Amino acid sequence: MQIYTSYFNNIPKINNPVSIARNEPQWFKRSTNFQSYKKLAPSWSLLGKAKSGKINFSEYVHLYYRTVLDNLSPQAVVEDLNKFFGQEMTLLCWEKNFSICHRRLVAQWLMENTDLEIPEL
């Protein structure tokens, strides 16, 4: 199985895009290959706190783990992704800057708990 990560505006370069965002661009939703996996999406509340500056990125990381990743099994997530989307996919969200993005947290969490390598495109 091969998983990559990227952001919506990098979509022309990727195969089998899967959104892990809370919502997607309209052009992505209209796409014939629109797919999403909301279990990895941050809550609207968490997004609102981060976007408004009420929390910094360190606090965001802590809350994202507590509200999302700590409630999931990495092995079950990999099984879901494989079952629903196949052997190769790219997990997408909005943030261009990989260093401050939840997809980086997802990639790290999966790599720490499975045998997968998940590069950013």
C-alpha positions as CSV (number, residue, x, y, z in Angstrom):
1,M,0.0,0.0,0.0
2,Q,1.3,3.5,-0.8
3,I,-0.1,6.7,0.7
4,Y,1.0,10.2,-0.1
5,T,-0.1,13.6,1.2
6,S,-0.7,16.9,-0.5
7,Y,-3.1,19.8,-0.7
8,F,-6.0,20.6,-2.9
9,N,-4.2,23.1,-5.2
10,N,-1.6,20.4,-6.0
11,I,-4.2,18.0,-7.3
12,P,-3.3,17.9,-11.0
13,K,-0.1,16.1,-10.1
14,I,-1.6,13.3,-8.0
15,N,-3.5,10.0,-8.3
16,N,-6.5,8.8,-6.4
17,P,-7.1,11.9,-4.3
18,V,-8.9,11.4,-0.9
19,S,-9.9,14.4,1.1
20,I,-9.3,14.3,4.9
21,A,-10.5,17.9,5.3
22,R,-13.7,18.9,7.0
23,N,-14.9,20.3,3.6
24,E,-13.6,20.5,0.1
25,P,-13.4,23.0,-2.8
26,Q,-16.5,22.9,-5.0
27,W,-14.5,21.9,-8.0
28,F,-13.2,18.9,-6.1
29,K,-16.7,17.9,-5.0
30,R,-17.9,18.1,-8.6
31,S,-15.0,15.8,-9.7
32,T,-16.0,12.4,-10.9
33,N,-13.4,10.9,-8.6
34,F,-14.4,12.8,-5.4
35,Q,-13.6,10.8,-2.3
36,S,-13.3,11.7,1.3
37,Y,-12.5,10.1,4.6
38,K,-13.9,12.4,7.3
39,K,-12.7,10.3,10.3
40,L,-9.3,12.1,9.9
41,A,-10.8,15.6,9.6
42,P,-10.5,18.1,12.4
43,S,-13.8,19.4,13.9
44,W,-15.3,22.7,12.9
45,S,-14.7,23.9,16.5
46,L,-11.0,23.1,16.3
47,L,-10.6,24.7,12.9
48,G,-12.3,27.8,14.1
49,K,-10.0,28.1,17.2
50,A,-6.9,27.7,15.0
51,K,-8.0,30.0,12.2
52,S,-9.1,32.8,14.6
53,G,-5.8,32.6,16.5
54,K,-7.4,31.5,19.8
55,I,-4.9,28.6,19.9
56,N,-1.4,28.2,18.6
57,F,-0.2,25.2,16.5
58,S,1.1,23.4,19.5
59,E,-2.3,23.6,21.1
60,Y,-3.9,22.6,17.8
61,V,-1.7,19.5,17.7
62,H,-2.6,18.5,21.3
63,L,-6.3,19.0,20.6
64,Y,-6.2,17.2,17.2
65,Y,-4.7,14.2,18.8
66,R,-7.1,14.3,21.7
67,T,-10.2,14.7,19.6
68,V,-9.3,12.7,16.5
69,L,-6.3,10.5,16.5
70,D,-6.5,9.2,20.0
71,N,-10.0,7.9,19.2
72,L,-8.8,5.9,16.2
73,S,-6.8,2.8,15.6
74,P,-4.0,3.4,13.0
75,Q,-4.4,-0.2,11.8
76,A,-8.1,0.2,11.4
77,V,-7.6,3.5,9.5
78,V,-5.2,1.8,7.1
79,E,-7.6,-1.1,6.6
80,D,-10.4,1.5,5.9
81,L,-8.3,3.4,3.5
82,N,-7.3,0.2,1.7
83,K,-10.9,-1.1,1.6
84,F,-12.5,2.1,0.4
85,F,-9.8,3.7,-1.8
86,G,-7.4,0.9,-2.9
87,Q,-3.6,0.4,-2.7
88,E,-2.5,3.9,-3.7
89,M,-3.9,7.3,-2.7
90,T,-3.1,10.8,-1.8
91,L,-4.6,12.3,1.4
92,L,-5.5,15.9,0.8
93,C,-6.4,19.0,2.8
94,W,-6.4,22.8,2.3
95,E,-3.1,23.8,4.0
96,K,-0.2,24.4,1.5
97,N,2.3,24.6,4.4
98,F,2.9,20.9,5.3
99,S,4.7,21.9,8.5
100,I,1.5,23.3,10.1
101,C,-1.0,20.9,8.7
102,H,-3.1,18.1,10.1
103,R,-2.1,15.9,7.2
104,R,1.4,15.9,8.5
105,L,0.1,14.8,11.9
106,V,-1.8,12.0,10.2
107,A,1.2,10.9,8.2
108,Q,3.4,10.9,11.3
109,W,0.9,9.0,13.3
110,L,0.5,6.4,10.7
111,M,4.2,6.0,10.1
112,E,4.9,5.7,13.8
113,N,2.2,3.0,14.2
114,T,2.4,1.0,11.0
115,D,5.1,0.0,8.5
116,L,4.1,2.7,6.0
117,E,6.2,5.5,4.6
118,I,4.0,8.4,3.7
119,P,5.8,11.1,1.6
120,E,4.5,14.6,0.9
121,L,4.2,15.4,-2.8
